Amino acid sequence: MFSKIPLAGVSNAEWLRLRKSGIGGSDAGAICGVNPYSSAMKVFRDKTSEEVEEQDSEAIRIGHDLEEYVAQRFTEATGLKVRRSNYMYRSVENPFMIADIDRVIIGEDAGLECKTASAYHADKWADGNIPLHYIMQCYHYMAVTGKRVWYIAAVILGREFTYRRLEWDDDLIERLISIETDFWNNRVAKGIMPPPDGSKACDEVLEQYFHTAKKASAIALVGFDEKLRRREEILGFISELQAEQKQIEQEVKLFMQDNELAGSDSFCVSWKNIDATKLDTKRIKEERPELYADYGKVSHSRRFEVKAA
């Protein structure tokens, strides 16, 4: 069972605030740890902060603008008619679970998720595959709406159109609801941040929370000696592997000499000329300090370093 929140006439800012009131489909993959572009920590930050950030990028605009095109291509490919859903759905049993879906299928107990993908990510859709965080998004929508089938359609820009059909899976949906329940009740509701997972998204969240250090402040480092020793071991492995990588690259360069391209049945290697122009900021600062002062931009960040005691 679900309730419906009308979205007709709702501004983008109001819609974004509504999304903060629960876990949406695009949050599901991050909470499950399978979204390469987000994390549970990032979702926690979004749901617990008062900020309403209006995201705008070329990728977001393309996805929004091409949504209707993807829906039309889906109808052409399948013969199934679709319509927009001007509602946000909220689970009655688990009211923290919400769904803002792209389309519903007319005459079938099903929904449709529309995606656009870069040609560089075409391999993620090859051989019937679907990016895992999109799978979790579709099953989240099924869990909220109760619909037994969800289609996902994608245009691979400049390459192809493809679609997939996902069917209700009791075990997967039960597990997904359990994970989202734990996240909402034991993290969001209690204000307890999820642990970091090593992702870039976690770095960004930590920078948002703790972007400025208190001058000359210090605390005792308790419970991290073993992890920091492991960090030193990892850095050693990375250094050895990078040296091996460089040696292989140097051997190939020596073989290529002044040739731009080299190829085999398995690989194509390029060693091309690159011309780049950069401002000599050091010289500008020395010779034209007033110009440097006018156009120089101060950035603020924190540098993380570890040294042996």
ABEGO torsion letter per residue (X at the ends): XBBBBBABGBBAAAAAAAAAABBBAAAAAAAAGABAABBAAAAAAAAABABBBBBBBAAAAAAAAAAAAAAAAAAAAAGBBBBBBABBBBBAABAABBBBBABBBBGBBBBBBBBBBBAAAAAAABGGBBBAAAAAAAAAAAAAAGBABBBBBBBBBGABBBBBBBBBBAAAAAAAAAAAAAAAAAAAAAGBBBBBAGBAAAAAAAAAABABBBBGBBBBBBGAAAAAAAAAAAAAAAAAAAAAAAAAAAAAAAAAEABABBBBAABBBBBBBBBBBBBBAAAAAAABAAAAAAABBBBBBBBBBBBBX
